Every structure is written in structure tokens, then in C-alpha cells.
């Protein structure tokens, strides 16, 4: 059976949120858990990220949203939607969206959870890794657009610029 921080986990008996909770506790990330949902805060390189996990029982899937700690003013929604669309063109898994009620950009991803399998733990770990990696990768584009005065196209190009060589 797999272990997380020395704790043996029985994936066949665990609710997917139990697996996420074990992973979160192993990293000592602060979290809150209520019925059907687990919310965790994680410090990234650019900002704090708030991840929310829920189970979609009708399709046996684990859903994660990852939101950077920033808000978009309603008068900037047109620009942010264009940028999010351009960001989504670069993704293989998941997508970026805007929670229009409070102006929070977020990354969403759902994954089917294997039944009675050790793979559940791996799936949960990968969801966390993918969500954080994509948010970290694209966060500079959000900043360039919102605070740097760049166009959506220039903000994305500037964020994904790869340097070569050494200085």
C-alpha cells in the first residue's frame, strides 16, 4: 500500500478527498474540509494559491480549481477573457476561466478516479502538481496585463519568453 509521509494509505477504502487530505497534511499546507470539499492554501513563487477539491460522484471524478490571490475589475473582463483564451490554447489538460461573480481567474481540471486502485493517490498528486504548475507558468501574463499595461497577446508572449544562454 502507498504511503504519504510515513502514513499508510489504503486507496481502495479511501474517499478521494481523504487522499487529497493526506497529501496536503504531508506538506503541512493549511486547509479546511467540509462535506464534499477540501480547500487548501499554498504559497507559490508569485503569490498564494487557493485550491479547492470536490468529488463529482455522478462521474466518479475529482475536480480541482486553483485560484491565484488576485481579482480582476469588471471593466477589465474583456481583456482578461482574451488573455485566458490565449492561455488555454497553450494547455493540454485543464483550462483557465474567470469566476465572474467576484473577478477571480482560476484554473480548472477534473480527472476520473480509478476504482479500488493505488492509482487514486497518484491521480490526486498529479492534479495538485498540474494545477500549481500551470498557475505559476501563466501568473506573470496576468500581472503583465492587469498591472503592466500590456495587451493580452504581449502579456502572454512576455510571460512565456524563454531565455537562452547565460549572462
C-alpha positions as CSV (number, residue, x, y, z in Angstrom):
1,X,0.0,0.0,0.0
2,X,1.2,3.5,-0.7
3,X,2.4,5.9,2.0
4,X,2.3,9.6,2.4
5,X,4.8,11.0,5.0
6,X,5.1,7.6,6.6
7,X,1.3,7.1,6.8
8,X,0.0,4.0,5.0
9,X,-3.0,4.9,2.8
10,X,-5.5,2.3,1.6
11,X,-6.8,3.8,-1.6
12,X,-9.4,1.2,-2.1
13,X,-11.1,2.3,1.2
14,X,-10.4,6.0,0.9
15,X,-12.7,8.7,-0.4
16,X,-10.7,10.8,-3.0
17,X,-10.8,13.8,-0.6
18,X,-9.2,11.6,2.1
19,X,-6.3,11.0,-0.3
20,X,-6.0,14.7,-1.0
21,X,-6.1,15.5,2.7
22,X,-3.3,13.0,3.3
23,X,-1.2,14.7,0.6
24,X,-2.0,18.2,2.0
25,X,-1.1,17.1,5.6
26,X,2.2,15.6,4.4
27,X,3.2,19.0,3.0
28,X,1.8,20.8,6.1
29,X,-0.3,23.1,4.0
30,X,-3.2,24.9,5.8
31,X,-6.6,23.5,4.8
32,X,-10.3,23.4,5.6
33,X,-12.5,20.5,4.9
34,X,-16.3,20.5,4.9
35,X,-18.7,18.0,3.5
36,X,-17.7,17.2,-0.1
37,X,-15.0,19.9,-0.3
38,X,-11.4,20.5,0.7
39,X,-9.8,23.9,0.4
40,X,-6.0,24.4,0.8
41,X,-3.7,27.5,0.6
42,X,-0.3,27.0,-1.0
43,X,2.5,29.6,-1.3
44,X,3.9,29.7,-4.8
45,X,6.7,31.7,-6.4
46,X,4.5,34.5,-7.4
47,X,1.6,34.5,-4.9
48,X,-0.6,32.4,-2.7
49,X,-2.8,29.9,-4.5
50,X,-6.1,28.6,-3.2
51,X,-7.0,25.1,-4.3
52,X,-10.5,23.7,-3.9
53,X,-11.1,20.0,-4.3
54,X,-14.5,18.3,-4.7
55,X,-15.7,14.9,-5.8
56,X,-18.1,14.6,-8.7
57,X,-19.8,11.3,-7.7
58,X,-22.0,11.1,-10.8
59,X,-19.0,10.6,-13.0
60,X,-16.5,9.3,-10.3
61,X,-14.1,12.3,-10.8
62,X,-12.0,14.5,-8.6
63,X,-12.3,18.2,-9.6
64,X,-9.7,20.9,-8.6
65,X,-9.8,24.6,-9.1
66,X,-6.7,26.7,-8.4
67,X,-7.0,30.4,-8.0
68,X,-4.2,32.9,-7.6
69,X,-4.6,35.6,-4.9
70,X,-5.8,38.4,-7.3
71,X,-9.0,40.0,-8.5
72,X,-9.9,41.5,-11.9
73,X,-12.0,44.6,-12.0
74,X,-15.2,44.2,-14.0
75,X,-14.2,46.8,-16.6
76,X,-11.2,44.6,-17.5
77,X,-13.2,41.4,-18.2
78,X,-12.9,41.8,-22.0
79,X,-9.1,41.9,-21.8
80,X,-8.9,39.1,-19.3
81,X,-11.2,36.8,-21.3
82,X,-9.0,37.3,-24.4
83,X,-5.8,36.5,-22.3
84,X,-7.4,33.4,-20.8
85,X,-8.4,32.2,-24.2
86,X,-4.8,32.6,-25.4
87,X,-3.6,30.8,-22.3
88,X,-6.0,28.0,-22.9
89,X,-4.6,27.5,-26.4
90,X,-1.3,26.5,-24.8
91,X,-2.8,23.9,-22.4
92,X,-3.1,20.2,-22.9
93,X,-5.0,19.5,-19.7
94,X,-7.5,21.7,-17.9
95,X,-8.5,25.3,-18.6
96,X,-8.4,28.8,-17.3
97,X,-11.7,30.5,-16.5
98,X,-12.9,33.7,-14.7
99,X,-15.2,33.4,-11.8
100,X,-17.2,36.4,-12.9
101,X,-19.1,36.9,-9.7
102,X,-16.0,38.1,-7.9
103,X,-13.5,38.5,-10.7
104,X,-11.1,35.7,-9.8
105,X,-9.2,33.9,-12.6
106,X,-8.8,30.2,-11.9
107,X,-7.5,27.0,-13.4
108,X,-9.9,24.0,-13.5
109,X,-9.2,20.4,-14.0
110,X,-11.2,17.2,-13.4
111,X,-9.9,13.6,-13.6
112,X,-11.7,10.3,-13.4
113,X,-10.7,8.4,-10.3
114,X,-9.8,4.8,-10.7
115,X,-12.0,2.5,-8.5
116,X,-10.2,0.5,-5.8
117,X,-6.7,1.2,-7.1
118,X,-3.5,2.7,-5.8
119,X,-3.6,4.9,-8.8
120,X,-6.1,7.2,-6.9
121,X,-3.2,8.6,-4.9
122,X,-1.1,9.2,-8.0
123,X,-4.0,10.9,-9.7
124,X,-4.6,13.2,-6.7
125,X,-0.9,14.1,-6.5
126,X,-0.8,14.8,-10.3
127,X,-3.8,17.1,-10.1
128,X,-2.1,19.2,-7.5
129,X,1.1,19.4,-9.5
130,X,-0.6,20.2,-12.8
131,X,-2.8,23.0,-11.2
132,X,0.1,24.6,-9.4
133,X,2.5,24.3,-12.4
134,X,0.1,25.9,-14.9
135,X,-0.9,28.7,-12.5
136,X,2.8,29.5,-11.8
137,X,3.6,29.4,-15.5
138,X,0.8,31.8,-16.5
139,X,0.6,34.1,-13.5
140,X,3.1,36.6,-15.0
141,X,0.8,37.0,-18.0
142,X,-2.0,38.0,-15.7
143,X,0.3,40.6,-14.0
144,X,1.6,42.0,-17.3
145,X,-2.0,42.5,-18.4
146,X,-3.5,43.8,-15.2
147,X,-0.6,45.9,-13.8
148,X,1.9,46.2,-16.7
149,X,-0.4,47.8,-19.2
150,X,0.3,45.2,-21.9
151,X,-2.2,43.8,-24.4
152,X,-3.3,40.2,-23.9
153,X,-1.0,39.0,-26.8
154,X,2.0,40.9,-25.5
155,X,1.3,39.8,-21.9
156,X,1.3,36.1,-22.9
157,X,4.4,36.5,-25.1
158,X,6.3,38.2,-22.3
159,X,5.3,35.6,-19.7
160,X,6.3,32.7,-21.9
161,X,9.6,34.2,-23.2
162,X,12.3,31.6,-22.8
163,X,15.8,32.9,-22.2
164,X,18.7,31.1,-23.8
165,X,22.3,31.1,-22.8
166,X,23.9,32.7,-19.7
167,X,24.5,36.2,-18.7
